[in-house]
Amino acid sequence: MHVDQKSVSSQTHRITYTHIKTRDPRICFMFSGLGYTYEKPLLYYVTMLMLKHGIDVVQIHYAYSKELMTKSTDEIADVMMQDIDLVLQDVLSHSDYKNIIFAGKSIGTIPLIQRVMKDEVYKDAVMLLLTPLLTRTELFESLLENTHKGLLVIGARDHYYTEEVYQLKTNTMNIEVIENADHSLDVLYTPTESLKALETVLNGIEKLL
């Protein structure tokens, strides 16, 4: 296993990313939340799960102000894709990956749902949507049209949760609602239940790998 810390730039943007290489033909691109970074439990253990299966991992390191969340869903997607596209192009132009997985947490699901999942280039990619912002109408409507294989996970006490989430379940997209879990998929003041929630997510992902 080899770990590269890289950066890539355009005339207006510069973005860094961590590329963990296992020499596997599969890769997982990870889009973190605003405050939920790759060191936090969910993304840390998703990374470990990918490496267990010998899957390369790319963690994209972006930073945005909270003001970004006041913008429309499409505006957020456009802002983030300016950075994300730089990484995707840099990684995929230098490697011949046969299978692609995308994992997004919270705000990281916005460009994933609104742009990546609508791109014909990634029509066969597996999608891991971790606590997507389902109360944003545009996101929910986009997911209703989804044909990707994947997993959507959200807590029943997440402020972005909606009971309509089960409308998104298809033959290819699994839905996992974690009872009593919040936006971090933590069950407040109950560490053992939080760990069970994490185990549920990892088991759901493992079935797709």
N, C-alpha and C positions, 0 to 999 in steps of 0.2 A: 504493500500500500504506500502511496506517495501523496503528499499534501502540497498543493501549490496555492500561494496567496498572490492573486493577480489583479491588475487593474486594466481597464480599457477606456478609451476616450474618443469622443467626437469633437467637433468644433465647439460645441456648447455644453457637453456633459462628460463627466468622469465618474466611473463606478468601479467598485472593487468587488471581488468575489473569491470564495475559497473553493478550490477544486480538489476533491478527494478521489484519487484514482486507484482502482483495483484491477485495471486491465480487462474489465468486463465490457461486453457490447451493449450493456444497458446503462442508463443514466437517469438520475432523479434531480430535477431542478427544484430548488426550494425558495419560496417567497415568504418571508417572515411577516409578522404583524408590526405595527408601529412601535410598540413597547415590548412585544413578545418576540425576543430574539432567539437565535439558535442555541443559546445556552439554557433556555428555559426547558422544563421537563418534556413537554410534548414534542417539540422540534428536536431536542437532543436525542430522545429515544427513537424517533422516526429515522433520524440519521443513523443511529446504531443498527436499527433493523435493516436499513438498506445495505449497510456494510456487511452485516451478517450474511446477506444473500449475495454478496459480491457485486453489488450495484454501485457504480460511481455516483458521487454526490456533488452538486454545485449549490453552494449557499450564497445567495446574492445579498450584498450588504448595502442597502439603501437607507437613507434617513430623510424624513419629511417632517414638517411641522404639523401640529394638530389642526392647523387651519385648513390643511388639505381636505380634511373630512367634511368641511362646510361646502365643498364644491359638489357639482353633480357627479353621478357615478361615471359617466363617460369622460368627464374632465379628469377625474382621478385616474381612470384607466389610461388615458393619453399621457399624463404626466409620468406615471410609473413605467409605461412601456418604452418611453424614450431611454430609460436606463436599462430595463430588462432586455430589450432588443439588442443592445450592445453586447451583453453577455451571451445571449443565445447565439448570435452570429459569430462571436469570437470562439466559443466552445465548439459549436457544430461545424465550423469551417475547418477546424484542425483535427477532427476526430470522426470516425465512421461508426456512430452509434446506431444499433439496429432497433432498439426499443427505448421509448422515452416515457418517463413518469414525471408529472408535475404535482408538487405539494404546496398548497397555499394556506396560510393562517390569517384569518381576519381580513384586514385590508389587502393582504396578499392575494386573496381570492378574487378581488375586483378585476385586475388585469387578466387573471387566469380565465375568469368566466366571460368577460366582455370582449376580450381580444384573442387570447391564445386558443380557447375552445372553439372559436368561430373561424380559425385559420385552417384552411384545407391541409396545410403542411403537417399539422399536428392531429389530424383526424383519427389516427390510431393510438394516440397517447392515452395513458391511464391517468385519471384525474383524482387527486386526493384533496377534498375541500374541507378544511378543518375550521370550524366555526365561521362559515360564510355569513355575510351581512344580509340575511334573508328578508329583512324588513325594507330593504331598498328595492322598490318595485321593479326597476330595470334588471337587477340581478335575478330576481325570482322569475321574471318573464323569460329571460335568456335561458335559465336552467330548465324551464318547461320544454324547451326545444332541444335539450341536450341528447346526444346519442353516444356519448363517450362511456367507456367502461370506467368504473371508479367507485369511490366511497365518499359520502357526505356525512360529516359528524357535527352535531351541535348539542349543547346542553339545554335542558328544558327550562333552566333559569337564566339563560343567556338573554340579554336585552335585545338581541337580534333574532331570537327564536320566534317562530310562528307555527301554530298548529297545522297550517296548510303544508308543512314541510313534506308530509307523506305523499302529496301530489307529485313530488319530484322522483319518487321511486320508479325505476324502470327495470327491464330485464338486465340492463348493464350497469345501472347506478344503484348501489346499495345505500340505504339511509340508516344511520344509527343516532338515536336520540338518547342522551345520557341523562337520566332522571336526577334532579337536584343539582346538576352541574352548571357552573357559570360560564362566562366567556373564555376563561382560561381552562375550562373543563375541570375545574376544581370543585369539590363538594365542600363548602365552607366549614372550617373547624373540624373536618372529619378526614384526616389523612388516609386512613385505610380505604375509605370509599373513593377518595381521589385517585389512589393507586389502582383500584379496581377499574375506574373509568379509563385510566391510561392503558391498562391491560386490554380492555374492550376495544379501544381504538387500534392498538397494535395487532391484536388478533384479526380485526377486520381488514387491516392493510395486508397482513401476511397471507390471507386467503387470495389476494389479488396478485401476489408476486409469483 
